Amino acid sequence: MTNKKDKNEWVSGIKAIVLAIIIALFLRTFIFATSIVEGESMSPTLENGERVIFNKIVYMLDEPDRGDVVIIQQPPKNYVKRIIGLPGEEIEIRDHQLYIDGDAYTQSFLSKEALYATSNFGPIIIPEENYFVMGDNRIISKDSRNGLGYIPKEDIIGRSELIIYPFNELGRTN
């Protein structure tokens, strides 16, 4: 009698482990994943070496929005950048001020130093189904101004949600 009970407990335990692995794989494949920030282009928002969790399903349900910190897939690597311009908008940077469709836009996520490091650009009109992105560390960022170009929606694979490492930096991505 004890043998049958032990066997049932083992089978139940194995089923629970297999189910947990399947759920974890599903979540990692379709909903959340992690990424390591490489470089200083998003400093001080995200620092080199930080590990972030990004939401992979959010843009299947909704459109990227201005200010979102996104993961962009452009082989051979992924980039972490902030969405600045949306499809069809006119973007211009003049005298350290960002203009969207002719209106000044306040970038509250940037320090004064980063604002003053932003050089003149544009005006340009973002093609439909594309986005304009920049790093928060404007002086060194490779972004839509200088190498990445316009970002097609299908290249945006998720929105950064949480910094999970190092542990003393644990918190939401701003």
N, C-alpha and C positions, 0 to 999 in steps of 0.2 A: 504494500500500500504506500509506503514512504517513497519507493522508487518512482511510482507513477506521479505522485505529488511533486517530487523533485524535478522530474522530467517536464511536467506542465509549467513549473516555475521557470525553468530554463527556456522553454519555448516562448513563454510570455515575455521574458526579459529580452530575448533575441528580437521578437516582434517589436517591442518598444524601441530598441536601439535602431532597428532598420527604419521604423517610422520616423524617428527623430532625425536620422540622416537624410531621408527623403525630404522632410520638411525644410531642413537646413539648406539642402541643395536647391530646392525650389525658391526659397527666399533669396539666396545668393545669386541665382541665375536670373530671376525675373523682377525682384523688388529692391534689394539692397546689396551693395558691394562696397569694398574698401579700396582706397587709392592712397598712394604715398605722394605727397607734394614734393616735387623736384624743382629746386631753384628758388630764387627770391622775387619772382615777378608778381606774386600776390601779397608780398609783405606790406604792411604788418598784419593784414587780415589772416593770412595763412603763411606759415614759415616753412623753410626747407626742412624736410624730414618728418613733418607732421603727417599723421595718418588720419584720413577722413572717411566717414561713411557717406555714400551718396545714394540718393533715391533714384532708382532706374525706371520706376513706373509712372512717376509724376507727369512726364511729358507725353505719355500715352493717353492720359486723361485730360491734360490741360496744355496750354501753350507756354513756352518760356516767357519770362517777364523781365523788364528792366530791373537791374540790380541783383538778379539771381547769380549766384556763384555756381558755374556749371563745369562739368567734365566734358571735354571735347575729344572725340576719337579721330585722330589724324595720324595714321601709321607713319613712322614706326613707334610713336608714343602718344600718350594722352596729355592734354593740357588742361589746366584749371584756370579759368578766366571769369570775368564778370560781364554779364550782358549789359551793354550800354545802349545800343540802338536796335529797334525792331523793324521788321520788313516794311519797306516803303517810306521810311522816315529819312529826313535829311539830317546829316550829322556834320557839325563843324566845330572845331576848337580854335578859338581866336583869343589872343591875349590871356591865356590860361583859363578861359571860360568855355565850358561845353554848351553848345547850342543844339537843340533838337527841334527841327522844323521852325527855326528862327527864334525860338524861345530859350532863354538862359535856363539851364538845368543845374540845380544844386546837388553836388556829389557829397553828401554828408558822411559817406563811408571813407573819404580821403582826408589825409592830414593836409595842412597848409603847404608843407614841403612837397607833397605829391602833386598838389594842384599846380604849384609854381613850376614843377618839373614837366608839366604837360605842355608840349610845344604845339604850335599851330598845325592844323590839319584840315583838309577839305575846303569847301563843302563837297560831300558825296551823298548820293541817294542809295540806300540799301535795297538791293533787289528783293523781290517777293520770295518768300520761303527761305530767307537768309537773315542772319543776325550779325551785328557788329559788336565785338568783344574787346575788352582791354584788361590788362593786369592792373592791380592797385598800385604797384611800384612802377609808375609810368616811365621812368627814365631808362629802365632796363628791360621792360616787358616786350616779348615778341607777341604781337597780337594782330588785330585786324588792320592796324595802321602800317605794319612793317613786316609782313611775312606770312601771317595766317590768312589774311584776306577775309572775305565774307565767310561766315560759317553757315553751311546748309543745316536745316533743322535736323536732318537724319544723322548728322555728325555729333549732335548734342545727345550724349548718352545718359545724362543724369544731372541732378542738382545736389550740390554738397549740402549736407544737413548738419553733421556733427564732427567735431574734432575729438578723436578718441585716444590719440597718443601724441605726445607724452601726456601722461595722466594729469599733470598739473595744468595743462591747457584744455582739459575736458570742457566742452561746451558747444553751443550752436555756432554754425558758421554765419557771420554777419554779412 
